[in-house]
Amino acid sequence: MVKFFDKLSAKRAKSNNDLNAYGIIMRHMNAPPMTIDMHVDPETFEHLQKLVEETWSRLGQEDAHWSVITDEKFRKDRLKSHKDEFFKMGEGDIARVDAAFSRVGASLSNVESVMDFGCGVGRLSIPLARKTKYVLGVDISAAHLHEAKANIDQQGCGNIELFRAECIDDIRKLPEFELVYSIIVLQHNPPPVMLKILDALCSRVKPDGYLYVQAQTYRSGYSYSAKDHLENPSEEMEMHILPQHVFLGTIQDAGLTILEIMEDGAAGDLQYTSQTVLARKR
């Protein structure tokens, strides 16, 4: 009799877990639309772009590694004891790229050139360089790039170069790459800036090359006004949304075929929907 009730309890626990998982999957199915300023005049856009540059320059100077992965153990006064763990997390992210390529019948090891956009301190550029022939790490923050160079030199990666993109036009001046890669980066830009960055990244993918990019595409209660943002700028690290139809439509309009869309846990918060896309240039 005891064994019977043990089995019944286990079955009910599994059923409850299944229901919880189903609720998570369905959590935004009846969600309302978001009100977001996606397009602004050129002057407003320049102010928004400048605000991003100022914020990330400051974060890079104050606490570069923590600003990439906001866990207290990666604060500069504790980093020494946790630096190996910080870079191990980057290896896990690149293993997921490897798996995504495999699922669509491709191989990351065949990629010769990569742009790591929003490279920060080199957390992802380093494992990418071990898988591919050449990586260009691109970031807006000189302080982050300074830390990246030190980390890259320490690891002895001779196939990584670094480039500071002070504005979106700088991205468009770069050569084309076989893989353009960016995760946990777009979300920290206001939606109009995020949209322009995504379009610029798509333009840097070679024919038959790949785009691997992540963005937050929904959050309960999110709205965005560029006017309000500029009148009340925050000194905190911001999280913004690029609606899914804009995210996917921009990629497709740039001549890429979407091969895979995966929901990810990049936000660490179930109020958000965050998605990673693997696409190929036609």
LINDA-V363995 format. One record per residue. N is the residue number from 0. RES is the residue in one letter. OMEGA is omega in whole degrees, 0 to 359 (NA if undefined). BURIAL is + if it has 16 or more other C-alpha atoms within 10 Angstrom, else -. D_CENTER is the distance of its C-alpha to the mean C-alpha in whole Angstrom. Layout:
n->{N:N}
res->{RES:RES}
omega->{OMEGA:OMEGA}
burial->{BURIAL:BURIAL}
d_center->{D_CENTER:D_CENTER}
//
This chain:
n->{0:1:2:3:4:5:6:7:8:9:10:11:12:13:14:15:16:17:18:19:20:21:22:23:24:25:26:27:28:29:30:31:32:33:34:35:36:37:38:39:40:41:42:43:44:45:46:47:48:49:50:51:52:53:54:55:56:57:58:59:60:61:62:63:64:65:66:67:68:69:70:71:72:73:74:75:76:77:78:79:80:81:82:83:84:85:86:87:88:89:90:91:92:93:94:95:96:97:98:99:100:101:102:103:104:105:106:107:108:109:110:111:112:113:114:115:116:117:118:119:120:121:122:123:124:125:126:127:128:129:130:131:132:133:134:135:136:137:138:139:140:141:142:143:144:145:146:147:148:149:150:151:152:153:154:155:156:157:158:159:160:161:162:163:164:165:166:167:168:169:170:171:172:173:174:175:176:177:178:179:180:181:182:183:184:185:186:187:188:189:190:191:192:193:194:195:196:197:198:199:200:201:202:203:204:205:206:207:208:209:210:211:212:213:214:215:216:217:218:219:220:221:222:223:224:225:226:227:228:229:230:231:232:233:234:235:236:237:238:239:240:241:242:243:244:245:246:247:248:249:250:251:252:253:254:255:256:257:258:259:260:261:262:263:264:265:266:267:268:269:270:271:272:273:274:275:276:277:278:279:280:281}
res->{M:V:K:F:F:D:K:L:S:A:K:R:A:K:S:N:N:D:L:N:A:Y:G:I:I:M:R:H:M:N:A:P:P:M:T:I:D:M:H:V:D:P:E:T:F:E:H:L:Q:K:L:V:E:E:T:W:S:R:L:G:Q:E:D:A:H:W:S:V:I:T:D:E:K:F:R:K:D:R:L:K:S:H:K:D:E:F:F:K:M:G:E:G:D:I:A:R:V:D:A:A:F:S:R:V:G:A:S:L:S:N:V:E:S:V:M:D:F:G:C:G:V:G:R:L:S:I:P:L:A:R:K:T:K:Y:V:L:G:V:D:I:S:A:A:H:L:H:E:A:K:A:N:I:D:Q:Q:G:C:G:N:I:E:L:F:R:A:E:C:I:D:D:I:R:K:L:P:E:F:E:L:V:Y:S:I:I:V:L:Q:H:N:P:P:P:V:M:L:K:I:L:D:A:L:C:S:R:V:K:P:D:G:Y:L:Y:V:Q:A:Q:T:Y:R:S:G:Y:S:Y:S:A:K:D:H:L:E:N:P:S:E:E:M:E:M:H:I:L:P:Q:H:V:F:L:G:T:I:Q:D:A:G:L:T:I:L:E:I:M:E:D:G:A:A:G:D:L:Q:Y:T:S:Q:T:V:L:A:R:K:R}
omega->{179:180:180:182:174:179:180:179:179:180:179:178:178:180:179:177:178:180:178:179:179:179:178:180:186:194:183:185:179:184:179:177:176:176:187:170:180:184:181:179:185:181:178:180:180:178:179:180:178:179:177:181:181:182:185:172:179:180:178:179:184:187:192:184:178:181:177:177:191:173:185:181:178:172:187:180:179:189:185:182:187:185:178:179:178:182:175:177:177:177:177:178:181:174:178:175:178:181:179:177:181:182:180:175:180:181:178:182:177:182:182:184:183:165:173:185:185:190:178:184:176:183:182:179:183:177:174:181:178:181:187:186:184:179:169:175:185:178:179:188:177:180:177:181:176:177:179:181:179:180:180:178:180:181:178:180:183:183:176:169:182:183:176:176:182:178:184:178:178:178:184:179:180:176:176:184:177:174:170:191:177:173:183:180:185:186:181:178:175:185:179:178:178:181:181:178:180:179:179:179:179:182:183:177:177:170:185:177:189:171:175:190:182:175:169:185:176:169:179:175:182:170:181:173:179:180:180:180:182:179:182:181:180:175:178:173:186:175:183:187:168:185:187:183:176:179:183:181:179:179:181:181:178:176:178:175:179:182:184:172:179:169:181:180:188:181:184:185:185:171:182:159:178:185:175:183:168:183:180:181:181:NA}
burial->{-:-:-:-:-:-:-:-:-:-:-:-:-:-:-:-:-:-:-:-:-:-:-:-:-:-:-:+:-:-:-:-:-:-:-:+:-:+:-:+:-:-:-:-:+:-:-:+:+:-:+:+:+:-:+:+:+:+:+:+:-:-:+:+:+:+:+:+:-:-:-:-:+:+:+:-:-:-:+:-:-:-:-:-:-:+:+:-:-:+:+:-:+:+:+:-:+:+:-:+:+:-:-:-:-:-:-:+:-:-:+:-:+:+:+:+:+:+:+:+:+:+:+:+:+:+:+:+:+:-:+:+:+:+:+:+:+:+:+:+:+:+:+:+:+:+:+:+:+:-:+:+:-:-:-:-:+:-:+:+:+:+:+:+:+:+:+:+:-:-:+:+:-:+:-:+:+:+:+:+:+:+:+:+:+:+:+:+:+:+:+:+:+:+:+:+:+:+:+:+:+:+:+:+:+:+:-:-:+:+:+:+:+:+:+:+:+:+:+:-:-:-:-:+:-:+:-:-:-:-:-:-:-:-:-:-:-:-:+:+:+:+:+:+:-:-:+:+:-:+:+:+:-:+:+:+:+:+:-:-:+:-:-:-:-:+:+:-:-:-:-:+:+:+:+:+:+:+:+:+:+:-}
d_center->{53:50:48:48:47:44:43:43:41:38:38:38:35:33:34:32:29:29:30:27:24:26:25:22:21:23:22:21:24:26:24:25:23:21:22:20:21:19:21:23:26:25:27:24:21:22:23:19:18:20:19:15:17:20:17:15:18:20:17:17:21:21:19:17:15:16:13:10:12:14:17:20:21:19:21:22:26:25:22:25:26:22:21:21:19:16:16:17:14:12:15:14:11:12:15:13:12:16:17:15:17:20:20:21:23:21:21:18:21:23:20:21:19:15:13:10:9:8:10:11:14:14:13:11:13:16:16:15:18:20:19:20:22:20:17:16:14:13:13:14:16:19:19:16:17:21:19:17:21:22:20:20:24:25:23:25:23:25:22:20:20:18:18:18:17:18:18:17:20:19:16:19:21:20:21:20:18:18:14:12:8:5:2:3:4:6:7:9:11:14:14:16:14:11:13:15:12:11:15:15:12:14:18:17:17:20:23:22:19:15:12:9:6:4:6:9:12:15:16:20:22:19:20:20:22:22:25:25:22:24:27:25:22:21:20:18:14:13:11:12:12:12:15:15:17:16:13:15:18:16:15:18:20:19:21:18:19:17:18:16:14:13:12:10:11:8:10:13:15:17:17:14:13:9:9:8:10:12:15:18:19:23}
//
